[in-house]
Amino acid sequence: MAIGHLNVSLPDSVSEQELLGSLLDIQPFSIDRVCVREFLNEAELETLSDLVTSGAISYDQLADAASLHLPSGHETRRWLDDRKGL
């Protein structure tokens, strides 16, 4: 569901594997930066929680990606920072 929503916003669609790979690759100037930024900006908090619950990624990894791709006051970034270590 998150991929479908994200792909509406992107000029080139991405797969689930590409998105997860991009989220885990925390290079600030990665080619996939737009993909990660758009996903973190648009994803519902429940969707992010579901990704963590599934074991695909951790809150720490999402928070690291958010710290590179979202402004410091962004709601999603603050929410993920609050969950580091869980």
Stockholm file with secondary structure:
# STOCKHOLM 1.0

chainA/1-86         MAIGHLNVSLPDSVSEQELLGSLLDIQPFSIDRVCVREFLNEAELETLSDLVTSGAISYDQLADAASLHLPSGHETRRWLDDRKGL
#=GR chainA/1-86 SS CHHHHHHHHSSSCCCHHHHHHHHHCCCTTCTTHHHHHHHHHHSCHHHHHHHHHHTSSCHHHHHHHHHHHSCTTCHHHHHHHHTTTC
#=GC SS_cons        CHHHHHHHHSSSCCCHHHHHHHHHCCCTTCTTHHHHHHHHHHSCHHHHHHHHHHTSSCHHHHHHHHHHHSCTTCHHHHHHHHTTTC
//
